[in-house]
Amino acid sequence: MRKIGYDVSEIGEGERILPTAIVEKFVTGAHVDLEPLTEGSTRPVASTVTHAGICKVKRYGFEIP
């Protein structure tokens, strides 16, 4: 927006809800602790956790002429 002439300024932080939930899969570690499943792992999934897809964002604003 700045490249095309708008005066863009940061107006604060907020939260945004993602369109899908976040899914995390865990496997049992060496000491029976849960650890994140790594890509390509053949170990069985011990637990699956699903939570709301909420993330922090920086917000920007500009005036429309």
N, C-alpha and C positions, 0 to 999 in steps of 0.2 A: 504494500500500500504506500509505503514511503517513496518507493521508486516512481510512482505515478503522481506524487505531489500531495498526498494526505499527511497531516500532522498527527502521527500516531504516538500515543503515550500509554504507559502502563497504568492501570487503574486499580490494581490489587490482585489478590489471590482468591481462588474459589475452588469448588469441587465440581466434577463432572461425572455423570453416570454413563458408563460405557454401554453400548447396545447389547452386550452379552455378559454373562457372569464369568468370573475368573475361576478356572478349575485347576487345582494343584493335586498331583499324585505323589504319594510317598511310598518308599520301600523300607523294610526293616534293615537297620544298620548292624554293625558288628556287635554293639552292646545293647541290642534290642531297642535302640532309639530310632525314631523315624527320621529319614533323610529324603530330600527331594529325588524323584526319579530322574535319571539322566537320559538324554537322547541316545537311542540305540541299546539301552539296557534290556537284558532278557530276564531280569529278576521280577518276581511277581509283585504286583501292587498290593500293599498292605492297607492303605487308606487313601480315600479320595475326599478332598475338601473343596466345596463350592461356596463361594461368597460373592456378594454384590460387586460389580465392577465399578468401583468408585475410585477416582484418582484426583490428585491436586493439580491445578492448572494456574498459570499466570494469565490475567485478563488484560486486554488492551482495548482502547477506545479511540475514536476519531470523530470529527464533526463532518457531517454531510453538507456540502455547500448548497 
